[in-house]
Amino acid sequence: MIRIENLTKTYGDLAALDTLNLEVNKGEIYCLLGANGAGKTTTINLLLGFIKPTSGNAFINEIDVVKKPKLTKNHLAYIPENLMLYPSLTAIENLDYFSGIANKKLKKHELEAFLVEAGLQESAFNKSVAKYSKGMRQKVGIAIALAKDAKVLLLDEPTSGLDPKASNEFGQLLQKLRQKGVATLMATHDLFRAKEVATTIGVMKDGQLKQQWSVDELSLKELEDSYLETMNYNSLQS
Amino acid sequence: MIRHTFTKETKELWRDGRVRIAFIIVLLLTVIAVIISANYYKNVNEQYVEASANEREVWDNQGEKNPHSAAHYGTYAFKPKYPLSLIDQGVDKYTGTSIFLEAHKRNEAQFIAASDQTGLARFGDLTPDFILLFIIPLLLILIAYNSITKEKERGTLTLLNSQGAVGWKIVLGKWLAIFLPVAIIVFVLFVSTGFLLSNLPDFGVFSWSSLWTMFITYMTYYAIFINLVLLISASVKKSGISLVLSLSVWILVCLVLPKVASNIAEYKYPYPTRQEFAENIAKDKKLGLDGHNPWSKAAKKLEQETLKKYGVDSLSQLPFNYDGYRMQKGEEHEAEIYFKHYKLLKTQYSNQNSIYKILAAVSPYLPTRFLSMAIAKTDYNTHWDFSDAAENYRIDTQKFLNTHFAEETKYGDWSWKADADFWKQLPKFQYEPPSLIETIKTNMTSIFIMLVWLFGSFTLLFFTTKSL
C-alpha cells in the first residue's frame, strides 16, 4: 500500500531524508520513531505530495506520488499533529465539507455513523468544534478518514498532547482501521503507544532509517533500549 | 467541490458576527441613502416640472411685444432630472440645472446645487453611488481579506490538500460565497429603486435596461475587487498583512488614483479661467457683426452685400425689415463664436477624459465611475449635450423671433409689436438625452478597460491559486 524506494530530499547540503526505503502493507501500522528533525514529517509530506523529492520514488497503492499526486490523494487520509477544523462549523458540517472535497456524497445519517465509529459522543455532533478538545478533533479526523474510505492513513504525531485516556482511545481506533485493512504510517515520539499499536517500528535519525523491527520481535524494554542506543542517548546519559 | 466550499463559506460568513454586523450596517446605509436620494430626486423633479411649466406660461403670456424685446427678455431651458440620478448623482450638483436663453449671448448653466450647501458639503453626501463605489468594496475587503490566509493560519489548508482539493475550485467556491450576498443586496437595492422610480409621478425617461446595465457595471466592479482581495489573500501568509494590503489597494484605487488623475488632467489640459474665456469671446465678437450696431465696418459690409443681392438702392426698398435681418446675421456670427470657444472647452474636456481613460487602466474605480454616471445621465457628456441642445434652441428661438420681426415689419419700425398669441408658436424646449446605446458606444473604452480588468484579474487569480 505504501512503498518508498531510495527516497531522498535535500535542502542545499542538508539531507532531510536520505535514501529511505520502507514498505507498509495492507493492515499494517508502521510507526516511525525519531527525534525532531529526523525526517519523519518530511517523509509524510513527501507522501502527501506537499514537497517534491530530490530523488527516489514513493507509491501509494502502486501510484507514483510525484507523477500523479492528485490521484494518490484519493487513496489516503492524513491526520496532522494538530488537526484544525472550521471552528464555527459543527462536527457533522466539518465532516460533510471534507468528505465533499474528497468527492464523497454522504447523507446525514452516514456522516453520523462515521462519527460514532470514530468514537465521538453523539451529544457533540451538532456543537461548534471551537469547543472541542484535541482528542475530539482527532476523532473527527478519523471520521474524515473513514468517510473517505482511505486505504492509507498518514499520521503525524497524532497523540502528541493527548491525555492518556484519549491517547488510548486513539490507539483503539487505529486497531479498528487496521482490521479493516488500512495501511497506516505514523510518525511519533511516543514509544509506548508505538509498541502498543504498531506492527512495525522504524527508527529514523538524520534523515536515515537506522533500525526497523517487527513489534513482536522485542519487548517494550528491549525496544526502549534499542531506541536509546540508536539515538545515542545512553552514551549521553552515562 | 465548488458547491461544498460555497456552502461552507456561506455558513462561516453568516456565523461570523463581524460580517453580520457589517452587512446590516451597509443595508441600513443603503436604505437611508435611497430614501434621502428619492426625496431629493422627487423635490428636484417637482421643481423641474413646475419651473418648466411656469417659465413657458410666462413666455406664452408676455402679451404684445417687439420680438427683439422678447429675445432680450429671454427664457429658460431646464435640465431634466433623470431617474437613475437617484442612484448616481454624478456631476449634476456641480454643473447647474438651468440655462438662461437670451439674444446675443450663450449663458452657462446656473443654480448649481452645491453652491447652496454649507461647508458640510465638503464631506460629501450619503448617496447610493457613494455606498456602491466606496462602502461595498470595503465590505468586500472585510469579508474576503482572510478568506485564504485563515486556511493557512488555521492549518485547514493542509487537510484540504490532503483530501485532494483543487485550488481554483476552492477559491471559486469562496469567490461565489463573497460575491452572492453582496450581489443580492445590490440587486434588492436596484429592484426597489426601479419600482420606486416607476411609481413616482413624472418619473421621466426611466428604463429598466439602463438600470440593469448599471447593475452589471457595479457587479463587474465588485468581481474585480473580490479578485484583487483574493489574490492578496492567496499571496500572503498572514491575515493582518492581507487586510492592510487590501485596504491600501482600496485607498489607492478609490481615493488616490482618481484624485491623481484629476490633478494630472487639470495640469496637462487646463480650462481657461472664466475671465479669460469671457475676454476671448468679447474680443472675437468685436471683430465681427454686432446686430445692434449698424455703423460698424462689418454691418456696413453686410448692408452693401444685401443691397447688391436684392438689387436695390436703399434698405427701405428691401422686401423685409433689414433691422431684423441684421439682428439675425449678428446672432449667427455670435453663435459661431460661441461654438468655436465652447469647442475649445470641449477639446480640453476630451483631452482630460483621455488622461482619465489612461489612468483607468490602473484603477477599476474610474471606468466604473464614468459608466455609472453616463448610464445615469449625470456625467459631463450629458451635460454638454444638454448645453448644446439649449444653445441650438436659443439659436432657433432667435431665428424665429428675428425672422418674424424682419418679415412682418418695415425697416426702422422698432415700435412694432407681435401679437399676444405669437409666442405660443415657438416650439417648447425638449431635450432628448443620449440613448443607452449611444451612451454605451461613447463609453466603449471604459467598458473595454473594465473587461480587461475582469478577465485579467480572473486569470491571475486562477494561476495564483491553481495549487494552493
Contacts between the chains, C-beta under 8 A, distances in Angstrom:
chain1	res1	chain2	res2	distance
A	48	B	161	7.2
A	48	B	162	5.5
A	49	B	161	8.0
A	50	B	158	7.4
A	50	B	161	6.7
A	70	B	164	5.9
A	70	B	166	7.8
A	73	B	161	7.8
A	73	B	162	6.4
A	73	B	163	6.9
A	73	B	164	3.7
A	74	B	164	6.0
A	76	B	162	7.1
A	77	B	162	7.1
A	78	B	158	7.6
A	78	B	159	6.9
A	78	B	162	3.7
A	80	B	155	6.8
A	80	B	158	6.1
A	80	B	159	7.2
A	82	B	155	6.4
A	83	B	159	7.0
A	84	B	154	4.5
A	84	B	155	4.0
A	84	B	156	5.3
A	84	B	159	7.1
A	85	B	156	6.9
A	85	B	159	7.9
A	86	B	8	6.8
A	86	B	12	6.3
A	86	B	154	7.8
A	86	B	156	6.4
A	87	B	154	7.9
A	88	B	11	7.1
A	88	B	12	5.2
A	88	B	15	4.2
A	88	B	16	6.8
A	89	B	8	6.9
A	89	B	11	6.2
A	89	B	12	6.9
A	93	B	8	7.3
A	93	B	11	6.7
A	96	B	4	7.7
A	97	B	4	5.7
A	97	B	5	7.8
A	97	B	7	7.7
A	97	B	8	4.6
A	98	B	159	6.6
A	98	B	160	7.6
A	98	B	163	5.5
A	100	B	1	6.9
A	100	B	3	7.7
A	100	B	4	3.3
A	101	B	1	5.8
A	101	B	4	6.3
A	101	B	5	7.7
A	101	B	160	6.0
A	101	B	163	4.4
A	101	B	164	6.9
A	101	B	165	5.0
A	101	B	170	7.9
A	102	B	163	4.6
A	102	B	164	5.8
A	103	B	1	7.4
A	103	B	164	7.6
A	141	B	159	7.9
A	144	B	159	7.7
A	144	B	163	7.5
A	148	B	163	7.1
A	154	B	162	7.7
